[in-house]
Amino acid sequence: MRTAIIIGSTRPGRRGAAVARWVHRLAAQRGDAVYEVVDLADHDLPHLDEPVPAAMGPEHYTAAHTRRWAETVASYDGYVFVTPEYNHSYPGVLKNAIDYLYTEWHHKSAGFVGYGLNGGARAVEHLRLVLAEVHVADVRDQVGLHCFAEFDADGEVRPTGNQVDVLHRMLDEVTAWGGALATVRQR
């Protein structure tokens, strides 16, 4: 089982990298999957520039950046989306990255770690709707980090309450669903 921890923001000064490090550090100790950080800032994805909708199939991809992104996404069984909340939703760069592909997302599992003034709750709710359209099975539990209470002065994550327990429950579900959906992907 391979799980990508996707940093869903490319904004300078973002907290997403710190959140992804925190998730990766705890996830890597589990031993139930291979967890890797995938940073959208490392993928040169301009605004969607493919002439044919992704739902028509990967054989229609024309750009090298699309094919590289498709290979990356297709190589995972599940995802943990790390997303800030910008203006009651998730960042446009993450929507763009999702829209580039279609079948590569199919029958995979996803969990969420949101952050922001309200723990990224609204961003995650919007993200759930979009991922359903590309056939991603999202899990119930989600981590919501509050930017004033759960980050130190250096921007590192300092979770309060039961955030670590919630993260592990979410990862349990992402792993379970990712494994179960492997049989669907194989058909």
N, C-alpha and C positions, 0 to 999 in steps of 0.2 A: 504494500500500500504506500503510495506516494501522495503527499499532501503539500500543496503550495500555500504559503502564507503570502497573500498578495497585498502589497502596499498600494492603496487606492488613491494616493495623492502624489502629485509631483511638485507641489508648491514649495518654494524656498522657505525654510523655517518650519516646515511641517513636523508634527509629532509622530507621524506614521512610522518612521524608521525606528524610533524608540519603542513604540508599541509592538512592532514586528519583532524586534530583538527580545522583548519580554516574552512574547508568545513563543518564539522559537526556543528560547532558553528552557522554558518549562516543558514544552512539547518534546524536545529532544531527549529529555530525561525519561520519557515514558517507555520507549522501546517498542511501541505498537505499530509504528509507521516511520517512514523517512519524511522529515519535514524540511522544506527548503523555502527560503524567502525569495519571492519574485517581486522585484521593484519596478513599477511601471516607468519610473524615471530612467531605467536601463533599456527600455524598449522605445525605439524611435517611431512612435505611431502618430503620424499627423492626423488631423481631422479625417474621418473616414473617407478614403479616396479610392475605394474599389468600385468599378462601374457596375458590377452585378451584385445583388444582395447575397449575403453569406449563406442564406437558406437554400440557394441554388446549388451549393456544393463547393468543396475546396478546389475542385478542378478549375473553377473560374477565378481563383485568386491570381491577380496580375502582379502585385508588388512583392518584392523580396521581404519587406518588413512584415507584410501580412503572413507570408509563409513561415517566417521565423517565429512570429507570435503564435501561429497555429501549432507549430511543433512544440512550443513551450506548453501551451494550454493542454494539448492532447496528451502530453506525457504524464499528467497527474490523474489520480483517482478521486481526489477531493480537494477542496479549497477552504482556506480561512481568509475571509476578506477583512482587511483592516481598513476602516473608512472613517474619515472625519465627517462631521455634519456641517455642510455649508448651506446657509439659507434654507433650512428645513429639508435638505436632501443630501445626496452623496455627490462627489465631484464629477464634473463633466468628463474629465480624463478617464475615469473608471467606466462611465457609460460608453464612451468611445471605444475603449478596449474590449468591452463585452460585445458591442455591436459589430466589431470586425469579424467575429466568428459565429458559427452556429453549431454544426455537428460536433466540433471539438469539445463543447461544453456538455453535450448530451449524457444523461444518466450518470452524473457525478454528484457528489454530496458537497454541501457548503455549510459553514458556520461563519459567525460574524463577531468581530470585535469593533465596536463603534466607540468614538470618542468625540467629546464636544461639551457644550453647555448642558445638554440633557443626556449625556452619555452616548450621543449618536443614535438615539432610538429612532428618530424619524428617518434618518439616512438609511438605516438598516431596513426599515419597513418598505421604503421605496425600492431598495436593492432586491429584496425578496420578490417583489412583483416582476421585476425585469428578469431575474434569473429563472423564474418559473417559465417564462416564455422560451428560454433556451434549454428547457428540460433539466434544470439543476434542482435536485431535492435538497431543500434547506432544512436545517434542524431547528428545534424550538429554542433551546438555550442559547443565549447570546451574552457577551460581556459588554457592559456599557461603562466606559471610563469618563469621569467628569473632569474637565480640564483644570478646574481650580482646586479640586480636592485630591486628585490621584496622580499628579505629576509634581516632581520636586522643582526647585529653582533652576536646575540644569536641564529640565525637560524630560527626565527619566521617569518611568512609570513607578509609582508607589501605591499599589492597589490597597483599597480599604475593604473592610467587611469580608464577604465571601467570594470576591472576584476570582481568586485562584481556584476555588472549588467549582465555580461556574465554568471557568475556562476548561477544566478537566472534564466536566460533564459534557460540555459542547464537543470537545475533542473525541470523547468516547462515542458520541453519536455520529460525528463526521466519519470516524473510522468504521463503525458498524455499517452505516449506510453506504459508504464508499465500497466496502467489501461486498455487500449484498448486491449492489448495482453492477458489480463486475460481471455477474452472470448475464445481466441484461445487455451490457456492452458487447459481450462475446457472441450474442445471437445475431 
